Amino acid sequence: MAESVNVSGIVLSVMPIGEYDKRVVLLTRELGKITAFARGARRPGSTLLAAANPFVFGTFTILPGKSSYSLLQTNIKNYFVDLAKEQPGVYYGFYFLELADYYGRENLDATDMLNLLYLSLRALLNPNLDNRLVRRIYELRMMTINGEYAPSAEEFSPQALYVVQYIMFSPLEKLFTFSVTEEILKELEKRIERYRRKTLDKEMKSLQILSVFL
């Protein structure tokens, strides 16, 4: 008989199943991206009612099944409730979740991706940071983690190239500790967006919503 396990992670997406259940996609440090079913999570008073929602970060107790997991209980460290009040910050957040879902794979060590996602969501709540810069830092580092970015020095001005290399190789905790001029930010937006469109074979639905607010 399978035994329950504890994993650290964040809820990427949720879908209602039946009358009272939810299908939850988690990005976990230990198991990569997994699907879990939260039985009764839509019932009033359920212990999983608040936990089975996007952006929820913490420890999840899951029970392995044949093709998915059952979510048994949670120990939540951050619900990111303040992000829901931020416009358009919350839509950047949904895009961050969707991009993590795109790159996430089961049985993949997702430590770096999970840490990057968590720090990026926190950065969206920092009033001293431009969300446009937070987005490009997140995209570039996510592509770097997954081995999909190799910038050419000819693509960037020397100042922008320095920023790109800093984003790619600095410790994660140092990523959101700087700002750039509007000129450099526009250069980063142009180049990184071009590479994102070239690399990703999927159009993110969350970006369509985000574009309405930009």
Disulfide bonds with the S-S distance in Angstrom:
none
